[in-house]
Amino acid sequence: MLTIFSNRIYKTTLPVVEVFAIGQEILAFNSAKHHLVNRITARERTGTDFLRDGQSLHMYTKGTFGYNDYFANSIINAANAAIDSSRELHQLNIRSLKNQITAREKKLKKLRRHLSGKLAMLQSCIRISKATKQDRPRKKDLKLKTYRGCQEKQLTYGYATCYRSYCRIYNNLYDFEHTYLRPGIKNLKNRISMITHSVNLLRDKLARFETQLPGITFGTKKLFRAQFTKYTGLCPGVRQRRHGLWLNKWRYLRNKSFKIVGRGDGRYGNFVFKYDTGSRELKVHLPQKTVTVNIVFPYGQHFLDEVLEDRTLKRPLTWEAEDRGDYYIFKVMFEPPPVDRNYYTGNGVVSYDTNYDHLAWTELDGSGKLLRHGRIPLYVDGKTTGQTAKIIEAAAIGLVGIAWEVKKPLVGEKLDPVIPNPA
């Protein structure tokens, strides 16, 4: 599936009536989607069906909101996609919690082993202290008890704790016991207590996740909680103004786009969005009004032209209109025509690694020998989200240009960005 983005369509270039029509349709579409998500989620939690006898979800959507088939199908698909995404994220969170619990239990086992070893060492220190006061102590009573993996050693002239780069020497038993061993035991007990408490919290959270069905907060939970922020020390007018700013942002994040799925039997692949490749004119047939805009696609325009001009392909086109404040962005999603891809690695590859501040790349020959390497900087500190996207886009284009120059495929590491490293 290929998704391409149009150029910016500023609201000042459109008639006020068309801007109002797009805004009203985005609001109505998302309101219907939220309604369906809430009803479907409540049905799964309570077991009470909101549909009448023999009524389908499609007919319920059409009858409740007065939409035609194209909008009703799109609303149902959007609601089901949101629910499926929430379930998948819920399962990922469960796996992440299990990994964190396993890692912390492993850490607890290691810390408890060190604690038992240090407690035995402390008892040996007490025994050594008593033995030194005797006239003829036994040799084994003067020996410090150690354990496997410990850092402590008994020397002929004192005691030492050896680390990777240095050793700390204690000239007598009292210094070793009271400045190192006893504080170390106390620190280990505190760490074990804190990690045990965190494991118990994670287990309780995992139990809730496994028994409760996931919910969806449109507009993000973080922003939802921000409505309860208390602005102490401010006058009522300022507090009301700040709450109004929050409300505008909350409404925008909940209602900023609408997506209409395509159909392959249509001339334009979609019965709501109709794009003319010759005049670059897009007609959006909304329930209230037909909106006409002139748009182009900076990247992937030739793929869209080929799909629309070749009627034998019959590819459905899914369109999405997104409100980004001062302008609109139109997205189109479709299956691109088959292209020749280079999967041959006998002559080598161009590998890359994504880092926070740069893209590192290397050119390898067929046997894996390094031919050359380089880096493409990513100056994203202090940049906005849009600026960061443009910087990453320019870096990706430069990386593809390097692979295109040497006619070798790109190879990168596939990471899972959702499940963190539990360690």
C-alpha positions as CSV (number, residue, x, y, z in Angstrom):
1,M,0.0,0.0,0.0
2,L,1.4,3.4,-1.1
3,T,0.4,6.7,0.6
4,I,1.2,10.0,-1.0
5,F,0.6,13.5,0.3
6,S,-0.6,16.5,-1.7
7,N,0.7,20.0,-1.5
8,R,-0.7,22.4,1.1
9,I,-4.1,23.9,0.3
10,Y,-4.4,27.0,2.4
11,K,-7.8,27.9,3.7
12,T,-7.4,31.5,2.5
13,T,-7.3,30.3,-1.1
14,L,-10.7,28.6,-0.8
15,P,-14.2,30.1,-0.5
16,V,-15.5,30.4,3.0
17,V,-18.5,28.2,2.2
18,E,-16.2,25.3,1.1
19,V,-14.0,25.7,4.2
20,F,-17.1,25.6,6.4
21,A,-18.4,22.5,4.5
22,I,-15.1,20.6,5.0
23,G,-15.0,21.5,8.7
24,Q,-18.6,20.4,9.3
25,E,-18.0,17.1,7.5
26,I,-14.9,16.4,9.5
27,L,-16.8,17.1,12.7
28,A,-19.8,15.0,11.7
29,F,-17.7,12.1,10.4
30,N,-15.6,11.9,13.6
31,S,-18.7,12.2,15.8
32,A,-20.2,9.2,14.1
33,K,-17.0,7.3,14.4
34,H,-16.7,8.1,18.2
35,H,-20.4,7.0,18.6
36,L,-19.8,3.7,17.0
37,V,-16.6,3.0,18.9
38,N,-18.4,3.7,22.2
39,R,-21.4,1.5,21.3
40,I,-19.2,-1.4,20.1
41,T,-16.9,-1.2,23.2
42,A,-19.9,-1.1,25.5
43,R,-21.4,-4.1,23.8
44,E,-18.2,-6.1,24.3
45,R,-18.0,-5.1,28.0
46,T,-21.7,-5.5,29.0
47,G,-22.9,-8.0,26.5
48,T,-25.9,-5.7,25.6
49,D,-26.4,-5.3,21.9
50,F,-27.4,-1.9,20.6
51,L,-28.7,-3.2,17.3
52,R,-32.3,-4.1,16.8
53,D,-33.4,-7.5,15.7
54,G,-31.9,-8.3,12.3
55,Q,-30.4,-4.9,11.9
56,S,-26.9,-4.6,10.5
57,L,-24.2,-2.2,11.6
58,H,-24.3,-0.6,8.2
59,M,-28.0,0.0,8.3
60,Y,-27.7,1.4,11.9
61,T,-25.1,3.9,10.8
62,K,-27.1,5.0,7.8
63,G,-30.3,5.4,9.8
64,T,-28.7,7.1,12.7
65,F,-26.5,9.7,10.9
66,G,-28.3,9.9,7.5
67,Y,-25.2,9.0,5.5
68,N,-25.1,7.2,2.1
69,D,-23.4,3.9,1.6
70,Y,-19.9,5.3,0.9
71,F,-19.7,7.4,4.1
72,A,-21.3,4.7,6.2
73,N,-18.8,2.1,5.1
74,S,-15.9,4.5,5.7
75,I,-17.2,5.3,9.2
76,I,-17.6,1.6,10.1
77,N,-14.1,0.8,8.8
78,A,-12.6,3.7,10.7
79,A,-14.3,2.6,13.9
80,N,-13.3,-1.0,13.5
81,A,-9.7,0.1,12.7
82,A,-9.6,2.2,15.9
83,I,-10.8,-0.8,18.0
84,D,-8.4,-3.3,16.3
85,S,-5.5,-0.9,16.9
86,S,-6.5,-0.5,20.5
87,R,-6.6,-4.2,21.0
88,E,-3.2,-4.7,19.3
89,L,-1.7,-2.0,21.4
90,H,-3.3,-3.6,24.5
91,Q,-1.6,-6.9,23.7
92,L,1.7,-5.2,23.1
93,N,1.4,-3.5,26.5
94,I,0.7,-6.9,28.1
95,R,3.8,-8.4,26.5
96,S,5.8,-5.4,27.6
97,L,4.6,-5.7,31.2
98,K,5.5,-9.4,31.2
99,N,9.0,-8.7,29.9
100,Q,9.5,-6.0,32.6
101,I,8.4,-8.3,35.3
102,T,10.7,-11.1,34.1
103,A,13.7,-8.8,33.9
104,R,13.1,-7.3,37.4
105,E,12.6,-10.8,38.9
106,K,15.9,-11.8,37.4
107,K,17.5,-8.7,38.9
108,L,15.9,-9.5,42.3
109,K,17.4,-13.0,42.2
110,K,20.8,-11.6,41.5
111,L,20.5,-9.0,44.3
112,R,19.3,-11.5,46.8
113,R,22.3,-13.7,46.0
114,H,24.6,-10.8,46.6
115,L,22.8,-9.9,49.8
116,S,23.0,-13.4,51.3
117,G,26.8,-13.4,50.4
118,K,27.4,-10.1,52.1
119,L,25.4,-11.1,55.2
120,A,27.6,-14.2,55.5
121,M,30.6,-12.0,55.0
122,L,29.4,-9.7,57.8
123,Q,29.1,-12.7,60.1
124,S,32.7,-13.7,59.2
125,C,33.8,-10.2,60.0
126,I,32.2,-10.5,63.5
127,R,33.9,-13.9,63.9
128,I,37.3,-12.4,62.9
129,S,36.9,-9.6,65.3
130,K,36.2,-12.0,68.2
131,A,39.0,-14.4,67.1
132,T,41.7,-11.6,67.1
133,K,41.0,-11.1,70.8
134,Q,41.9,-14.7,71.6
135,D,45.4,-15.9,72.4
136,R,45.4,-18.8,70.0
137,P,42.6,-18.3,67.4
138,R,41.9,-20.9,64.8
139,K,43.1,-20.1,61.3
140,K,39.7,-20.6,59.7
141,D,38.2,-18.0,62.2
142,L,40.5,-15.4,60.8
143,K,39.5,-15.9,57.2
144,L,37.0,-13.6,55.4
145,K,34.1,-15.6,53.9
146,T,33.6,-14.7,50.2
147,Y,31.3,-15.9,47.5
148,R,31.4,-16.4,43.8
149,G,31.4,-13.1,41.9
150,C,32.2,-10.9,44.9
151,Q,34.5,-7.9,44.7
152,E,35.9,-8.2,48.2
153,K,39.3,-9.7,49.0
154,Q,41.3,-10.3,52.1
155,L,44.9,-9.2,51.9
156,T,47.8,-9.9,54.3
157,Y,47.7,-6.2,55.3
158,G,44.0,-5.5,55.2
159,Y,41.0,-5.8,53.0
160,A,40.2,-4.6,49.4
161,T,37.3,-4.1,47.1
162,C,38.4,-4.5,43.5
163,Y,36.5,-2.9,40.6
164,R,37.2,-2.8,36.9
165,S,39.6,0.1,36.9
166,Y,40.7,0.5,40.5
167,C,40.9,-1.1,43.9
168,R,40.0,0.4,47.3
169,I,42.1,-0.8,50.2
170,Y,41.0,-0.8,53.9
171,N,43.8,-1.1,56.4
172,N,41.7,-2.7,59.2
173,L,38.6,-4.7,59.7
174,Y,36.7,-1.9,61.4
175,D,36.9,0.4,58.3
176,F,36.0,-2.4,56.0
177,E,33.0,-3.4,58.0
178,H,31.5,0.0,58.9
179,T,32.5,2.2,55.9
180,Y,31.8,-0.4,53.2
181,L,30.1,-3.7,54.2
182,R,27.3,-2.5,56.4
183,P,26.3,0.5,54.1
184,G,26.4,-1.9,51.2
185,I,24.1,-4.3,52.8
186,K,21.7,-1.5,53.7
187,N,21.8,-0.3,50.1
188,L,21.1,-3.8,48.8
189,K,18.1,-4.2,51.1
190,N,16.7,-0.9,49.9
191,R,17.1,-1.8,46.3
192,I,15.5,-5.2,46.8
193,S,12.6,-3.5,48.6
194,M,12.0,-0.9,45.8
195,I,12.3,-3.5,43.0
196,T,9.9,-5.8,44.9
197,H,7.4,-3.0,45.2
198,S,7.7,-2.2,41.5
199,V,7.2,-5.8,40.6
200,N,4.0,-5.9,42.7
201,L,2.7,-2.8,41.0
202,L,3.5,-4.2,37.6
203,R,1.7,-7.5,38.5
204,D,-1.4,-5.5,39.6
205,K,-1.3,-3.6,36.4
206,L,-0.9,-6.8,34.4
207,A,-3.9,-8.3,36.2
208,R,-6.0,-5.3,35.3
209,F,-4.9,-5.4,31.7
210,E,-5.7,-9.1,31.4
211,T,-9.2,-8.8,32.9
212,Q,-10.4,-5.4,31.5
213,L,-11.1,-4.6,27.9
214,P,-9.1,-1.7,26.5
215,G,-10.8,1.7,26.0
216,I,-10.0,4.5,23.5
217,T,-9.5,8.1,24.4
218,F,-9.7,10.2,21.2
219,G,-7.5,13.2,21.6
220,T,-4.9,11.4,23.8
221,K,-5.2,10.6,27.6
222,K,-2.5,13.2,28.4
223,L,-4.5,16.0,26.9
224,F,-7.7,14.7,28.5
225,R,-6.2,14.9,32.0
226,A,-4.9,18.4,31.2
227,Q,-8.4,19.8,31.6
228,F,-8.1,19.3,35.4
229,T,-5.0,21.5,35.7
230,K,-5.5,24.0,38.5
231,Y,-4.1,27.4,37.7
232,T,-3.6,28.8,41.2
233,G,-2.8,32.4,41.7
234,L,-4.4,33.5,38.4
235,C,-7.5,35.6,38.0
236,P,-10.7,33.9,36.7
237,G,-10.5,35.5,33.3
238,V,-7.0,34.1,32.7
239,R,-8.1,30.6,33.9
240,Q,-11.1,30.7,31.6
241,R,-9.0,31.7,28.7
242,R,-6.5,28.9,29.3
243,H,-9.2,26.4,29.6
244,G,-10.6,27.7,26.3
245,L,-7.2,27.1,24.6
246,W,-7.2,23.6,26.0
247,L,-10.7,23.0,24.7
248,N,-9.8,24.2,21.2
249,K,-6.8,21.9,21.1
250,W,-8.8,19.0,22.4
251,R,-11.5,19.4,19.8
252,Y,-8.9,19.7,17.0
253,L,-7.1,16.5,17.9
254,R,-10.4,14.6,18.1
255,N,-11.7,16.0,14.8
256,K,-8.9,16.7,12.4
257,S,-9.5,14.4,9.4
258,F,-11.9,12.1,7.7
259,K,-11.1,9.1,5.4
260,I,-13.3,7.6,2.6
261,V,-12.5,4.1,1.5
262,G,-12.3,3.5,-2.3
263,R,-14.0,1.0,-4.6
264,G,-12.4,-0.6,-7.6
265,D,-15.6,-0.4,-9.8
266,G,-15.6,3.4,-9.9
267,R,-14.1,5.5,-12.7
268,Y,-11.9,7.4,-10.2
269,G,-11.5,4.6,-7.7
270,N,-13.7,6.5,-5.3
271,F,-17.2,7.8,-5.4
272,V,-16.6,10.8,-3.1
273,F,-13.2,12.0,-4.1
274,K,-12.8,12.3,-7.9
275,Y,-9.4,13.4,-9.2
276,D,-8.7,14.5,-12.8
277,T,-5.2,13.8,-13.8
278,G,-5.3,16.3,-16.7
279,S,-6.5,19.4,-14.9
280,R,-5.1,18.3,-11.4
281,E,-8.6,19.1,-10.1
282,L,-10.1,17.2,-7.1
283,K,-13.8,17.2,-6.6
284,V,-15.0,16.2,-3.1
285,H,-18.7,15.3,-3.1
286,L,-19.8,16.1,0.5
287,P,-23.4,15.7,1.7
288,Q,-23.8,19.5,2.0
289,K,-21.7,20.7,-1.0
290,T,-19.2,19.7,-3.7
291,V,-15.8,21.1,-3.0
292,T,-13.3,21.7,-5.8
293,V,-9.6,22.1,-5.2
294,N,-6.5,22.0,-7.4
295,I,-3.8,19.8,-5.9
296,V,-0.6,18.0,-7.0
297,F,1.4,15.4,-5.3
298,P,5.2,16.2,-5.1
299,Y,6.1,12.6,-4.6
300,G,4.3,9.7,-6.3
301,Q,2.2,11.8,-8.8
302,H,3.2,9.5,-11.6
303,F,2.0,6.4,-9.7
304,L,-1.4,8.0,-9.2
305,D,-1.7,9.1,-12.8
306,E,-0.9,5.6,-14.0
307,V,-3.5,4.0,-11.8
308,L,-6.2,6.5,-12.9
309,E,-5.4,6.5,-16.6
310,D,-5.1,2.7,-16.9
311,R,-8.7,1.5,-16.5
312,T,-7.7,-2.2,-16.6
313,L,-6.0,-1.9,-13.2
314,K,-9.3,-1.0,-11.3
315,R,-7.5,-0.1,-8.1
316,P,-9.6,1.4,-5.3
317,L,-8.3,4.7,-4.0
318,T,-8.8,5.6,-0.3
319,W,-8.7,9.4,0.2
320,E,-8.2,11.3,3.5
321,A,-8.6,15.0,4.1
322,E,-6.7,16.3,7.1
323,D,-7.1,19.7,8.7
324,R,-3.7,21.1,9.9
325,G,-4.8,24.5,11.2
326,D,-4.1,27.0,8.4
327,Y,-4.2,24.5,5.5
328,Y,-5.5,21.2,4.4
329,I,-3.5,18.1,3.3
330,F,-5.1,15.5,1.1
331,K,-3.7,11.9,1.2
332,V,-4.4,9.1,-1.2
333,M,-3.7,5.4,-0.5
334,F,-3.6,2.8,-3.2
335,E,-1.8,-0.3,-4.3
336,P,0.8,1.0,-6.8
337,P,1.5,-0.7,-10.1
338,P,4.1,-3.4,-10.0
339,V,7.7,-2.0,-10.4
340,D,11.0,-3.7,-10.9
341,R,12.8,-4.0,-7.5
342,N,16.4,-4.9,-6.9
343,Y,16.6,-7.8,-4.4
344,Y,20.0,-9.1,-5.7
345,T,22.7,-8.8,-3.0
346,G,25.5,-10.6,-4.9
347,N,27.2,-7.3,-5.8
348,G,26.8,-6.0,-2.3
349,V,24.4,-3.7,-0.4
350,V,24.1,-0.3,1.1
351,S,23.3,-0.7,4.8
352,Y,22.1,2.0,7.1
353,D,21.5,2.6,10.8
354,T,19.1,5.2,12.3
355,N,20.4,7.2,15.2
356,Y,19.1,10.2,17.1
357,D,21.3,12.8,15.4
358,H,22.4,11.1,12.1
359,L,21.9,8.3,9.6
360,A,25.0,6.1,9.4
361,W,25.5,4.2,6.1
362,T,28.1,1.8,4.7
363,E,28.6,0.3,1.3
364,L,29.6,-3.4,1.2
365,D,30.7,-5.7,-1.5
366,G,29.3,-9.2,-2.2
367,S,31.5,-10.8,0.5
368,G,30.7,-8.2,3.2
369,K,33.9,-6.2,2.8
370,L,33.6,-2.5,3.7
371,L,34.1,-0.3,0.7
372,R,33.1,3.1,2.1
373,H,31.0,4.7,4.8
374,G,29.5,8.0,5.8
375,R,26.8,9.7,7.8
376,I,23.9,12.0,7.1
377,P,23.4,14.5,9.9
378,L,19.9,15.0,11.5
379,Y,19.7,18.4,13.2
380,V,16.4,17.9,15.0
381,D,17.1,19.6,18.4
382,G,14.7,22.4,19.0
383,K,12.8,21.8,15.8
384,T,9.0,21.5,15.4
385,T,7.3,18.3,14.4
386,G,6.9,19.5,10.8
387,Q,10.5,20.7,10.6
388,T,11.7,17.3,11.9
389,A,9.7,15.5,9.3
390,K,11.2,17.5,6.5
391,I,14.7,17.0,7.9
392,I,14.2,13.2,8.1
393,E,12.6,13.3,4.6
394,A,15.7,15.0,3.1
395,A,18.0,12.5,4.8
396,A,16.0,9.6,3.5
397,I,16.1,11.0,-0.1
398,G,19.9,11.4,0.2
399,L,20.2,7.8,1.4
400,V,18.2,6.5,-1.5
401,G,20.3,8.6,-3.8
402,I,23.4,6.9,-2.5
403,A,21.9,3.4,-3.2
404,W,20.7,4.5,-6.6
405,E,24.2,5.7,-7.6
406,V,25.8,2.3,-6.9
407,K,22.8,0.2,-8.0
408,K,22.6,-1.7,-4.7
409,P,19.6,-2.5,-2.5
410,L,19.2,-0.8,0.9
411,V,19.4,-3.0,4.0
412,G,18.4,-1.8,7.5
413,E,17.6,-3.1,10.9
414,K,13.9,-3.7,11.7
415,L,13.1,-2.6,15.2
416,D,10.0,-2.9,17.4
417,P,9.4,0.7,18.6
418,V,6.6,-0.3,21.0
419,I,8.0,-2.9,23.3
420,P,10.9,-1.2,25.3
421,N,14.0,-3.0,26.5
422,P,12.9,-4.3,30.0
423,A,16.5,-4.2,31.3
